[in-house]
Amino acid sequence: VVDLLREWGVLISEEAVEEAVQALASGKHLLLWGVPGTGKTTLARAIAEAHGLELVMVTATAEWSRVDLIGGPTFIGDRVVWRCGALLEAIARHYMALEEGRSGAMLLIDEINRANLDRSFGEFFTIFSSSDPDTWRIPESLMLEIEEYGERGAVDRWGKYLLDVWRSEGGPGLKVPDDFRVVGTMNTYDRRYLFTLGYALLRRFAVVELVNPLEDEVRAVLSRYCGDEEVVSEILGLYEDLRRVGVELGVALLIDVVKLACSFTRKEGVREAVDRAVRAAVLAQFEGLPLAQLRRVVEVLEGRGYGRSREAFARLYPEARQ
């Protein structure tokens, strides 16, 4: 995993990588949390690729229901068909991969904290009822529900595959493979969408925080993407000003800013170029910050003379106007 991250030019501490991989190896699912741009999704991708796992990726929303994560009847054309949600699809893909001699599959739920747990995670808690992977089973009631639609030919390909596996095993419910895992990511800015994750969910996950590297390491990374040290220093100045008011940008976002700013310096000065890059790549990431912090961001933008970003920020977050 570390080698892949280095190959991709992503800075994530080896300690965090070790904690994540060992948590998965111990039988836990994994929750990665941190500010935007710290590499949460990238780390999940690297874990999957390094272990030869097919990655099933979804992004949670506040509108999610049981159909999105677990599955259920839904209209396809003019027919009602039982469609697997992301979890059952990933389990089916895992079984199929094992059958074909591959390593399996892993489910990645980005921004898991945006989901309404009561509405969407119902059978998740039943399937993963303990910390022992040997006890993980899709309940028989759920398999019978799928079977009822399957008898009418009204089930999707993943549901049909799970039914075939269940019938061949003949057990109460369907055993989830011991090495199947779920990884969730959580953006710490998402206060507006932060449903209470709660003990019932968190006890099924190991929680690993991803943080930014030291400033010297951040400078070295940014310099690889832009040879203009004046641009790099301007962006690091913004980074430090935001950190002083309690707002942090992940390295991936800073890389986006430095690449854009370098291209803009062909026509404009350094400050103006960084201002444009911040407006394009950063402002939308502040969604979910508390009002007090939004107002501190305004002060930073004004203090650095980023007029374009300040005007765009006022349109995006009118509640932050003093």
Buried (B, 14 or more C-beta within 10 A) or exposed (E): BBEBBEEEEBBBBEEBBEBBBEBBEEBBBBBBBBBBBBBBBBBBBBBBBBBEBBBBBBBBEEEBBBBBBBBBBBEEEEEEBBBBBBBBBBBBBBBBBBEEEBBBBBBBBBBBBBBBBEBBBBBBEBBBEEEEBEEBBBBBEBBEBBBEBBEEEBBBEBBBBBBEBBEEEEEEBBBBBEBBBBBBBBBBBBEEBBBEBEEEBEEBBBBBBBEBBEEEEBBEBBBEBBEBEBBBEBBBEBBEBBBEBEBBBBBBBBBBBBBBBBEBBEEEEBBBBBBBBBBBBBBEBBBBBEEEBBBBBBEBBEEBEBBBBBEBBEEBBEEBEE
